[in-house]
C-alpha cells in the first residue's frame, strides 16, 4: 500500500506540469525533484546540466531598460524560441501561483545587444 501511495503521489506531481508550457530540462528537473520528494533519496547527481539563463529583469538591468520593454522587444523579434532560451516554471510575484516564464540565453543577450546598441 505504501508503494502504491508513493506511485500515485509521484504521478500527481508529474501531471501538474504536463499541461504547462515548459522546456524539456524544466520537466526533467521537476520529475527528479518529485522523485526525490517521494523516495527521500537525493537526485542532485542526476540533474541535467545547462547553460546560464537570464530573466527579463536581469536582461533589462544589463541594458538599463525595464523587463516589460525586454518582453516587448522579444515578442516583436521572435526571440522567445528554443534558439534564444527556455520556458521555466516561476512563482508569480503577485500571488502563490506558478507561471510559465521565459529565460534568455547568451545568444539572446547578443541579439538584444545588436537591437539596442
C-alpha positions as CSV (number, residue, x, y, z in Angstrom):
1,X,0.0,0.0,0.0
2,X,2.8,2.4,0.8
3,X,4.4,1.9,-2.6
4,X,1.1,2.4,-4.3
5,X,0.6,5.7,-2.4
6,X,4.0,6.9,-3.4
7,X,3.4,6.0,-7.0
8,X,0.1,7.9,-7.0
9,X,1.8,10.9,-5.4
10,X,4.6,10.8,-8.0
11,X,2.1,10.6,-10.8
12,X,0.1,13.6,-9.4
13,X,3.3,15.7,-9.1
14,X,4.3,15.0,-12.8
15,X,0.8,15.7,-14.0
16,X,1.0,19.2,-12.5
17,X,3.4,20.3,-15.2
18,X,2.1,18.2,-18.1
19,X,-0.2,20.9,-19.4
20,X,2.1,23.8,-18.9
21,X,4.5,25.1,-21.5
22,X,7.9,24.4,-20.0
23,X,11.2,23.3,-21.5
24,X,12.3,19.6,-21.5
25,X,15.0,20.5,-19.0
26,X,12.5,22.1,-16.6
27,X,10.3,19.0,-17.0
28,X,13.2,16.7,-16.2
29,X,14.2,18.7,-13.1
30,X,10.6,18.7,-11.8
31,X,10.4,15.0,-12.3
32,X,13.7,14.4,-10.4
33,X,12.6,16.7,-7.6
34,X,9.2,14.9,-7.4
35,X,11.0,11.5,-7.3
36,X,13.3,12.9,-4.6
37,X,10.2,14.0,-2.6
38,X,8.5,10.6,-2.9
39,X,11.6,8.4,-2.3
40,X,13.5,10.6,0.1
41,X,16.8,9.9,-1.9
42,X,18.9,12.7,-3.2
43,X,18.8,13.1,-7.0
44,X,21.2,16.1,-7.4
45,X,23.8,13.9,-9.2
46,X,21.2,13.2,-11.9
47,X,20.2,16.8,-12.6
48,X,20.8,17.9,-16.2
49,X,23.5,20.5,-16.8
50,X,22.5,23.5,-18.8
51,X,23.8,26.9,-19.8
52,X,23.2,30.1,-17.8
53,X,19.8,31.7,-18.5
54,X,18.6,35.2,-17.5
55,X,15.2,36.6,-16.6
56,X,13.8,39.6,-18.4
57,X,14.5,41.6,-15.3
58,X,18.2,40.6,-15.4
59,X,18.5,41.3,-19.1
60,X,16.8,44.7,-18.6
61,X,19.3,45.6,-15.9
62,X,22.1,44.8,-18.3
63,X,20.8,47.4,-20.8
64,X,19.2,49.9,-18.5
65,X,15.6,49.2,-19.5
66,X,12.6,47.6,-17.9
67,X,11.7,43.9,-18.1
68,X,8.5,44.9,-19.8
69,X,10.4,46.6,-22.6
70,X,12.6,43.4,-22.9
71,X,9.4,41.4,-23.3
72,X,8.1,43.7,-26.0
73,X,11.3,43.6,-27.9
74,X,11.5,39.8,-27.6
75,X,7.9,39.4,-28.9
76,X,8.4,41.8,-31.8
77,X,11.6,40.0,-32.9
78,X,10.5,36.4,-32.2
79,X,13.2,35.8,-29.5
80,X,11.1,33.5,-27.4
81,X,12.1,30.4,-29.1
82,X,14.3,27.4,-28.2
83,X,17.2,29.1,-30.0
84,X,17.2,32.0,-27.6
85,X,16.2,30.4,-24.3
86,X,13.8,28.2,-22.4
87,X,10.5,28.3,-20.6
88,X,10.6,27.6,-16.9
89,X,8.0,27.5,-14.1
90,X,8.4,30.5,-11.9
91,X,6.5,31.8,-8.9
92,X,4.3,34.7,-9.7
93,X,5.4,37.8,-7.7
94,X,1.8,38.8,-7.2
95,X,0.2,35.5,-6.0
96,X,1.1,32.0,-4.9
97,X,0.6,30.6,-8.4
98,X,3.3,29.1,-10.6
99,X,3.5,30.7,-14.0
100,X,5.4,29.9,-17.2
101,X,8.3,32.4,-17.7
102,X,10.9,32.7,-20.5
103,X,14.6,32.8,-19.6
104,X,17.1,34.1,-22.2
105,X,20.4,32.5,-23.1
106,X,23.7,34.2,-24.1
107,X,22.7,34.1,-27.8
108,X,19.6,36.2,-26.9
109,X,21.8,38.6,-24.9
110,X,23.9,39.2,-28.1
111,X,20.7,39.7,-30.2
112,X,19.4,42.3,-27.7
113,X,22.8,44.0,-27.7
114,X,22.6,44.2,-31.5
115,X,19.0,45.5,-31.4
116,X,19.6,48.1,-28.6
117,X,23.1,49.4,-29.3
